[in-house]
Amino acid sequence: MTFRSPRRPSLSVVAGVRPEPAPGRASRSDDEILAALRRGDDGIAGDFYWRVKPVVDRTVRRLLGRLDSDGEDIVQVALVQLIESLPSYRGECPLDAWVSAVSANVVYKHIRRRRLERNIFVSTPGDDDLLEDSPTSGPTATAHLRDALRRISEHLAAMSPDRAWAFVLHDVCGYSLEEVSNICQISAAAAQSRLVRGRRELHERVADDAKLTEILDRGDP
């Protein structure tokens, strides 16, 4: 099947406008939304926006950090990239997985363009999210968890950015090796090599960090 690229300028998503969903209209399935986009149906913009926006927001926040000033701009770039990449999506994976992978690729390229790759690890893997999800409570446990996350982030920042990225994308964010290779635009073999080396290096760094080892052995986090 050949897909016709949607008429991008007609989609309000591209202009950064939040389209309103049509009142009283039954929600469309993913297949219906994608089919309408491929036909160039302008009226589907709102459905598409509200369907993928939460996934894009979540992905950008996890990889770039909540407080990054470029966050909203990156979300808009990712939405545009989703439109442009639509002809390549064949439904081999769930829509959420594809949206997340495309968004992560946008973040990855942005960080590399800034030549500040290591800054992402200041907030990775999402300190506030982990603290909120932690079953522990109390100021002492929270302080230990923050200290552990800070130390791990420092070790990641000291590593090769390529290896650190592979580790964060795969082991922290849960992307598959195939998705990591697509995000980083490398072969699956190269992604696996970076992951194995990055994982080994981080484990060695953690083992050599007496303070971090003490925190982890105590089980406070």
TORKOL-4160 file (C-alpha; in steps of 0.2 Angstrom, whole numbers, padded with zeros to 4 digits, m for minus):
221
<pt num="1" X="0000" Y="0000" Z="0000"/>
<pt num="2" X="0006" Y="0018" Z="m0004"/>
<pt num="3" X="0002" Y="0031" Z="0008"/>
<pt num="4" X="0000" Y="0049" Z="0003"/>
<pt num="5" X="0009" Y="0062" Z="0014"/>
<pt num="6" X="m0003" Y="0073" Z="0023"/>
<pt num="7" X="m0004" Y="0091" Z="0019"/>
<pt num="8" X="0007" Y="0097" Z="0033"/>
<pt num="9" X="0003" Y="0116" Z="0033"/>
<pt num="10" X="m0016" Y="0113" Z="0035"/>
<pt num="11" X="m0013" Y="0104" Z="0051"/>
<pt num="12" X="m0015" Y="0116" Z="0066"/>
<pt num="13" X="m0004" Y="0104" Z="0076"/>
<pt num="14" X="0011" Y="0111" Z="0066"/>
<pt num="15" X="0008" Y="0129" Z="0070"/>
<pt num="16" X="0008" Y="0125" Z="0089"/>
<pt num="17" X="m0011" Y="0128" Z="0091"/>
<pt num="18" X="m0020" Y="0116" Z="0102"/>
<pt num="19" X="m0035" Y="0110" Z="0092"/>
<pt num="20" X="m0052" Y="0107" Z="0100"/>
<pt num="21" X="m0059" Y="0090" Z="0099"/>
<pt num="22" X="m0076" Y="0091" Z="0090"/>
<pt num="23" X="m0090" Y="0091" Z="0103"/>
<pt num="24" X="m0102" Y="0076" Z="0103"/>
<pt num="25" X="m0091" Y="0066" Z="0091"/>
<pt num="26" X="m0087" Y="0048" Z="0096"/>
<pt num="27" X="m0069" Y="0045" Z="0099"/>
<pt num="28" X="m0060" Y="0037" Z="0084"/>
<pt num="29" X="m0049" Y="0022" Z="0085"/>
<pt num="30" X="m0031" Y="0023" Z="0081"/>
<pt num="31" X="m0033" Y="0015" Z="0064"/>
<pt num="32" X="m0047" Y="0028" Z="0060"/>
<pt num="33" X="m0036" Y="0042" Z="0065"/>
<pt num="34" X="m0021" Y="0036" Z="0055"/>
<pt num="35" X="m0031" Y="0032" Z="0040"/>
<pt num="36" X="m0039" Y="0050" Z="0040"/>
<pt num="37" X="m0022" Y="0058" Z="0041"/>
<pt num="38" X="m0015" Y="0048" Z="0027"/>
<pt num="39" X="m0030" Y="0054" Z="0016"/>
<pt num="40" X="m0025" Y="0072" Z="0021"/>
<pt num="41" X="m0042" Y="0074" Z="0031"/>
<pt num="42" X="m0039" Y="0091" Z="0040"/>
<pt num="43" X="m0053" Y="0088" Z="0052"/>
<pt num="44" X="m0044" Y="0074" Z="0061"/>
<pt num="45" X="m0030" Y="0086" Z="0068"/>
<pt num="46" X="m0038" Y="0088" Z="0085"/>
<pt num="47" X="m0041" Y="0069" Z="0087"/>
<pt num="48" X="m0023" Y="0066" Z="0082"/>
<pt num="49" X="m0016" Y="0079" Z="0094"/>
<pt num="50" X="m0025" Y="0074" Z="0109"/>
<pt num="51" X="m0021" Y="0055" Z="0105"/>
<pt num="52" X="m0002" Y="0057" Z="0105"/>
<pt num="53" X="0001" Y="0073" Z="0115"/>
<pt num="54" X="0002" Y="0064" Z="0132"/>
<pt num="55" X="0014" Y="0051" Z="0125"/>
<pt num="56" X="0025" Y="0065" Z="0118"/>
<pt num="57" X="0025" Y="0075" Z="0134"/>
<pt num="58" X="0029" Y="0060" Z="0145"/>
<pt num="59" X="0044" Y="0055" Z="0133"/>
<pt num="60" X="0051" Y="0072" Z="0132"/>
<pt num="61" X="0049" Y="0075" Z="0151"/>
<pt num="62" X="0058" Y="0058" Z="0155"/>
<pt num="63" X="0073" Y="0061" Z="0143"/>
<pt num="64" X="0075" Y="0080" Z="0144"/>
<pt num="65" X="0069" Y="0084" Z="0162"/>
<pt num="66" X="0054" Y="0093" Z="0168"/>
<pt num="67" X="0063" Y="0110" Z="0170"/>
<pt num="68" X="0072" Y="0111" Z="0154"/>
<pt num="69" X="0067" Y="0127" Z="0145"/>
<pt num="70" X="0067" Y="0119" Z="0128"/>
<pt num="71" X="0054" Y="0106" Z="0133"/>
<pt num="72" X="0038" Y="0114" Z="0125"/>
<pt num="73" X="0048" Y="0118" Z="0109"/>
<pt num="74" X="0054" Y="0100" Z="0108"/>
<pt num="75" X="0036" Y="0093" Z="0110"/>
<pt num="76" X="0030" Y="0104" Z="0096"/>
<pt num="77" X="0045" Y="0098" Z="0085"/>
<pt num="78" X="0041" Y="0080" Z="0090"/>
<pt num="79" X="0023" Y="0083" Z="0084"/>
<pt num="80" X="0028" Y="0089" Z="0067"/>
<pt num="81" X="0040" Y="0074" Z="0066"/>
<pt num="82" X="0026" Y="0062" Z="0069"/>
<pt num="83" X="0017" Y="0069" Z="0054"/>
<pt num="84" X="0032" Y="0069" Z="0043"/>
<pt num="85" X="0036" Y="0051" Z="0049"/>
<pt num="86" X="0018" Y="0044" Z="0047"/>
<pt num="87" X="0021" Y="0036" Z="0030"/>
<pt num="88" X="0035" Y="0025" Z="0038"/>
<pt num="89" X="0023" Y="0019" Z="0051"/>
<pt num="90" X="0016" Y="0002" Z="0046"/>
<pt num="91" X="0008" Y="m0003" Z="0062"/>
<pt num="92" X="0022" Y="m0016" Z="0067"/>
<pt num="93" X="0022" Y="m0010" Z="0085"/>
<pt num="94" X="0008" Y="m0001" Z="0095"/>
<pt num="95" X="0005" Y="0017" Z="0091"/>
<pt num="96" X="0011" Y="0023" Z="0109"/>
<pt num="97" X="0028" Y="0014" Z="0106"/>
<pt num="98" X="0030" Y="0022" Z="0089"/>
<pt num="99" X="0026" Y="0039" Z="0096"/>
<pt num="100" X="0038" Y="0037" Z="0110"/>
<pt num="101" X="0052" Y="0031" Z="0099"/>
<pt num="102" X="0050" Y="0046" Z="0087"/>
<pt num="103" X="0049" Y="0058" Z="0101"/>
<pt num="104" X="0064" Y="0051" Z="0109"/>
<pt num="105" X="0074" Y="0053" Z="0093"/>
<pt num="106" X="0069" Y="0071" Z="0092"/>
<pt num="107" X="0076" Y="0074" Z="0110"/>
<pt num="108" X="0092" Y="0064" Z="0106"/>
<pt num="109" X="0095" Y="0074" Z="0091"/>
<pt num="110" X="0092" Y="0090" Z="0100"/>
<pt num="111" X="0104" Y="0086" Z="0114"/>
<pt num="112" X="0117" Y="0081" Z="0102"/>
<pt num="113" X="0115" Y="0098" Z="0092"/>
<pt num="114" X="0117" Y="0107" Z="0108"/>
<pt num="115" X="0133" Y="0099" Z="0112"/>
<pt num="116" X="0127" Y="0097" Z="0130"/>
<pt num="117" X="0124" Y="0079" Z="0130"/>
<pt num="118" X="0129" Y="0076" Z="0148"/>
<pt num="119" X="0117" Y="0089" Z="0154"/>
<pt num="120" X="0103" Y="0077" Z="0152"/>
<pt num="121" X="0109" Y="0066" Z="0165"/>
<pt num="122" X="0107" Y="0080" Z="0178"/>
<pt num="123" X="0089" Y="0076" Z="0179"/>
<pt num="124" X="0089" Y="0058" Z="0172"/>
<pt num="125" X="0080" Y="0046" Z="0176"/>
<pt num="126" X="0067" Y="0059" Z="0182"/>
<pt num="127" X="0071" Y="0062" Z="0201"/>
<pt num="128" X="0054" Y="0069" Z="0205"/>
<pt num="129" X="0045" Y="0054" Z="0197"/>
<pt num="130" X="0056" Y="0041" Z="0206"/>
<pt num="131" X="0053" Y="0050" Z="0222"/>
<pt num="132" X="0034" Y="0051" Z="0220"/>
<pt num="133" X="0034" Y="0032" Z="0215"/>
<pt num="134" X="0045" Y="0026" Z="0229"/>
<pt num="135" X="0036" Y="0016" Z="0242"/>
<pt num="136" X="0048" Y="0023" Z="0256"/>
<pt num="137" X="0043" Y="0039" Z="0266"/>
<pt num="138" X="0050" Y="0051" Z="0278"/>
<pt num="139" X="0064" Y="0064" Z="0276"/>
<pt num="140" X="0078" Y="0052" Z="0279"/>
<pt num="141" X="0074" Y="0040" Z="0266"/>
<pt num="142" X="0070" Y="0054" Z="0253"/>
<pt num="143" X="0087" Y="0062" Z="0257"/>
<pt num="144" X="0096" Y="0045" Z="0254"/>
<pt num="145" X="0086" Y="0042" Z="0238"/>
<pt num="146" X="0091" Y="0059" Z="0231"/>
<pt num="147" X="0109" Y="0057" Z="0236"/>
<pt num="148" X="0109" Y="0040" Z="0227"/>
<pt num="149" X="0101" Y="0047" Z="0211"/>
<pt num="150" X="0113" Y="0062" Z="0211"/>
<pt num="151" X="0128" Y="0050" Z="0212"/>
<pt num="152" X="0122" Y="0039" Z="0198"/>
<pt num="153" X="0119" Y="0054" Z="0188"/>
<pt num="154" X="0136" Y="0060" Z="0191"/>
<pt num="155" X="0143" Y="0043" Z="0185"/>
<pt num="156" X="0133" Y="0043" Z="0170"/>
<pt num="157" X="0139" Y="0061" Z="0166"/>
<pt num="158" X="0157" Y="0055" Z="0167"/>
<pt num="159" X="0154" Y="0041" Z="0155"/>
<pt num="160" X="0154" Y="0042" Z="0136"/>
<pt num="161" X="0138" Y="0050" Z="0131"/>
<pt num="162" X="0134" Y="0036" Z="0118"/>
<pt num="163" X="0136" Y="0023" Z="0131"/>
<pt num="164" X="0126" Y="0033" Z="0144"/>
<pt num="165" X="0112" Y="0036" Z="0132"/>
<pt num="166" X="0111" Y="0018" Z="0127"/>
<pt num="167" X="0110" Y="0013" Z="0146"/>
<pt num="168" X="0097" Y="0026" Z="0150"/>
<pt num="169" X="0086" Y="0023" Z="0135"/>
<pt num="170" X="0086" Y="0004" Z="0137"/>
<pt num="171" X="0088" Y="0001" Z="0156"/>
<pt num="172" X="0079" Y="0016" Z="0163"/>
<pt num="173" X="0066" Y="0021" Z="0150"/>
<pt num="174" X="0063" Y="0003" Z="0144"/>
<pt num="175" X="0066" Y="0005" Z="0125"/>
<pt num="176" X="0070" Y="m0011" Z="0116"/>
<pt num="177" X="0087" Y="m0013" Z="0107"/>
<pt num="178" X="0078" Y="m0010" Z="0090"/>
<pt num="179" X="0071" Y="0006" Z="0097"/>
<pt num="180" X="0087" Y="0012" Z="0104"/>
<pt num="181" X="0096" Y="0009" Z="0087"/>
<pt num="182" X="0082" Y="0019" Z="0078"/>
<pt num="183" X="0083" Y="0033" Z="0091"/>
<pt num="184" X="0102" Y="0034" Z="0090"/>
<pt num="185" X="0102" Y="0030" Z="0071"/>
<pt num="186" X="0115" Y="0016" Z="0073"/>
<pt num="187" X="0114" Y="m0003" Z="0069"/>
<pt num="188" X="0106" Y="m0015" Z="0082"/>
<pt num="189" X="0123" Y="m0022" Z="0084"/>
<pt num="190" X="0131" Y="m0005" Z="0089"/>
<pt num="191" X="0116" Y="m0002" Z="0100"/>
<pt num="192" X="0119" Y="m0018" Z="0109"/>
<pt num="193" X="0138" Y="m0015" Z="0111"/>
<pt num="194" X="0135" Y="0002" Z="0118"/>
<pt num="195" X="0123" Y="m0005" Z="0130"/>
<pt num="196" X="0134" Y="m0019" Z="0136"/>
<pt num="197" X="0149" Y="m0008" Z="0138"/>
<pt num="198" X="0139" Y="0006" Z="0146"/>
<pt num="199" X="0130" Y="m0006" Z="0158"/>
<pt num="200" X="0147" Y="m0014" Z="0163"/>
<pt num="201" X="0155" Y="0003" Z="0165"/>
<pt num="202" X="0141" Y="0010" Z="0176"/>
<pt num="203" X="0141" Y="m0006" Z="0187"/>
<pt num="204" X="0160" Y="m0004" Z="0190"/>
<pt num="205" X="0158" Y="0014" Z="0194"/>
<pt num="206" X="0144" Y="0011" Z="0207"/>
<pt num="207" X="0155" Y="m0004" Z="0214"/>
<pt num="208" X="0169" Y="0009" Z="0217"/>
<pt num="209" X="0158" Y="0022" Z="0225"/>
<pt num="210" X="0159" Y="0017" Z="0243"/>
<pt num="211" X="0145" Y="0030" Z="0248"/>
<pt num="212" X="0133" Y="0024" Z="0235"/>
<pt num="213" X="0136" Y="0006" Z="0239"/>
<pt num="214" X="0133" Y="0010" Z="0257"/>
<pt num="215" X="0116" Y="0018" Z="0252"/>
<pt num="216" X="0111" Y="0004" Z="0241"/>
<pt num="217" X="0116" Y="m0010" Z="0253"/>
<pt num="218" X="0106" Y="m0001" Z="0266"/>
<pt num="219" X="0091" Y="m0003" Z="0255"/>
<pt num="220" X="0084" Y="0015" Z="0259"/>
<pt num="221" X="0080" Y="0019" Z="0241"/>
